[in-house]
């Protein structure tokens, strides 16, 4: 399906676009099922928060309409929205009259081995660390160079994802996923106030856990805590939940809480 640029079919951009020059923008990756974007409200909420924090002025009602229209045309697949600050002249200072640019790209449904869902995946220990920058923490901004470097660290089919720590050695997330641990019935996930991406599936699962009265702990996670975990799993808004069966010399079985939340995520993605 053709890409859209500012609501019109197109596959080219101005060379003055600040997303190209500085990574000055945000993006969202949405699963599309039966012509509908999944978890749309959470994606829009995160996008609006990112625009507020970066000072990008955008027409969010127009973005919603375009996402719905594009999803209806795509039918099934993965929709990527890129929102840049728009064009400006040379230099970091943005033009006062810069107009946010909307780019929509459609792709076929992601295809992953069924074993990832059933038996779980092996995590690669990435050497690339996430830098700590509270002003950008949680945002899905366009600068993904740390993830690019991390993903380049493994080429084998044995590892489906990589584990990323921050520069202080805290466990944060996967390269393209959020991480959860289960220990003695408590669901743990990393505090993302310094770095990392606040995923929409992560937010949804935290809400589901609260509704199920599952104890939740959002805090710093160490490698020792990972070692002591009873269950480990990853999530994102496209594949749902992947159990983690191994990392380095560690191994885990797929536990009941992982299966429960995996079932919830699957139902959300099959609407």
N, C-alpha and C positions, 0 to 999 in steps of 0.2 A: 504494500500500500504506500502511496506517495506520502512524503513528509509534508507538514504544513508549517509555514513561517508566517506568523501574525495572521493566522486564520485562512491563508491561501496556500494551495499546493506550491511547493517550492523546495529546492535542494541547494540553495546558495545563500550566503550571508555577506554583509558588508565587512570589509577588512578592518573597519573601525570598531567592530563590536567588542565591547569590554569583556565579554565572556571568553572570547578568543585571546585577547591581549593579556588579561589579568586573572582569568577564572572568576570574574566578578558576576556571580549569579548562583542560582540554585537549580536542583533538578529533583524530579520524582519519578520513580519507576513503578507502574501500576499493572497488576494482572487484570486482564479483561476477559470476562466470561459472559457468554450469551449477549454480547453487545453492551455489557455494563462494566464500568470500572469498579474493582473490588476495593473496599475500605476507602472509598472516595473521600469521605468526610475527614478521616484522619490524615490523608495525604494533603488535603486542602488546608487543614489546620496547621500542619507542620510548615507548609509553604508560606502561609500567612505569617507565622511566627518568624520564619527566616527572612521574609521581606521586611518585617518590622525591625529585626535586629540589624540587618544590613542597610536599612534605609532605602530599599528599592520600592518605588511607587508602582503598583500594578493594579489592573482592573480584575479583581478576583471573581466577580460575577461573570465576566467575559471568559475568564480561564475555565470556570466551571462549565459554561455552555460549550466551549470548544472541546473539553475533555469528554463530555457526554456525546457530542456529535461524532467525534473521532472514534470513540469506542464503539458506537453503533455501527459505523462503517467498517471498523476492523473486525468486529464479531468475536473472535477468539485470538488471544495473543498477549503480548507485552507492550505496553504503551510507555514511552519515555517523554516526559515534559522537561524541557530545558527553558529556564527563564533567566535571561541576562539583563543587565542594567541598560543595555542598548548601546548606541554609538557614542563616541566622544573623541576628542582630539588627543594628541600625544600627551602623556603624563598621567599620574595616578588620580589627580583631581577629576571628578566626574563633571560633565557639563550640567548646568542647572536645568536645561531643557531635555535631558536624556529621557528617552521613552523606552520602557521595558519591552524586550523582544520575547515573543512566545514561539517556541519550536516544539512541534509534536512529531514523534517518530514511532512507527508501528513495526513490530516484529512478530514472527510466528511464536506460538507457545513454546516455553522453555522445555527442553527434553533432557531429563536426568535419569540415570538408572534407577529402577524401582528399588534396588537394594539400598539406596541411600535412605529411603523412607523406612524400609523394613528392618534391615540389619544395622543400619547406621553407617557413619563415615569415619575415616581417619583424618585427623587434623595435622597439618604441617606446622612445625615450630618456626615461625617467621623471625628472621633476624632484624628486619626493618621495624623500627619503633615508631609509635604515634607521638608526635610532638604535643606538648601541653599548651593549649591556647583557649582559655575560658571564653573569650569573645566569640569564638567559632564553635565551641563544643556543642555537640548535639545536632548541628546543622548539616544538611545534605548539600553542601556548597560544591562548586564546580572544580575546586582544586583537589584532585584525587591522586596526586603523584605518590603519596605514601603507599596507597593501595596498589598503584601500578608497579612500584618497586617490589612490594611484598608478593604480589601475584607472579612476578617473574622469577621468584625463588624456587618454584617447583614446576616441573613439566610432566611428571609421571602421573599415571592414572590411579595410583594407589591413594593419593590424597585428593579429597574433593574440596577442601577449604583449608585456610591457614589461620593460625591463632596469632593475634597481634597484642603485644604489650605496649605500655607507654614508656617514655624515657626514664621513668622512675621504677619500672619493673612490675607495675600493676597489670593484671589481666584485664583487657578491655573488651575485645570483640573479635569476630572473624573478619576476613578481608572484605566480604560482602554480606555479612550476617551479624546478628546480635547473639550473645552467648548467655546461657543460663546454666546454673548448677543446682542440684538438689542435694541437701545434706540434712539427715534426720528430719525429713518432712518439711523443711523450709526451702523455699524457692529463692535463690540468690541470682542477682544480675548486677553488672558493674554500675557504679556511679559514673555518669557521663558529664560531669560538670567541668572537667578539664579537657577532654577530648572524646572522640568517638561520635558515632551517628545514632541519634535517637530514632530507631526504626519504628515504623507504624505497626508492624506485627508484634514487636516487643511491647508497645503500648497496649495493644489489644489483649495480649496474653496476660499482662499484669492486671488489666481490668477483669479478665475472666477469672484469674486466680483469686482476686479479692471477692468476687461474687461467689466463688466456691469455698470461701473461708480458708484458703491455703495461705499459710504465713509467708510473707514476702520480705526480703531484705535487699535493699538497694544501697550498696556500699562498696568500698574498695575491696577487690578480690586479689589474693596473692596466689602464686603458683602452689604454695603449700595447701591452700584451700581447694584448689583444683585437684590436687593429688588426693585429698581426703573425701572428695565428692562421691555420693552414691550414684548419681545420674548426671549426665552432661548432655545438653542439646543446643542446637543452633536454630535460629529462625530468621526468615525475611518475608517480605510481602509477595514474593513470586512463588517460592517453593513450599512455604509453610514451615514445617518443623523437620529437621534432620537430627536424629539421635547421634551422639558421638560415641563411637565404640573404642577409639584408641587415640592416644596422643603420646608421641615419643615412646617411653617404656610403660605408660599407663594404659589401662583398659577398663571398660565399663560394660555392663549389660544394659539393655534397654529397659528402663524401669517403668513402674505404673504411672507416675506423674507425667513423665515424658509422653507416654502413650495417650493419656487423657488430654493433654494440651495439644498433642499432635492431631487428635481426632477433632478437636475444636477448630484448629487452624484449617484442617482439610475441609470441614463443612463451610467455613467462610469462603474458601477458594473455589468451592463447587457450586456456588449460588448461580 
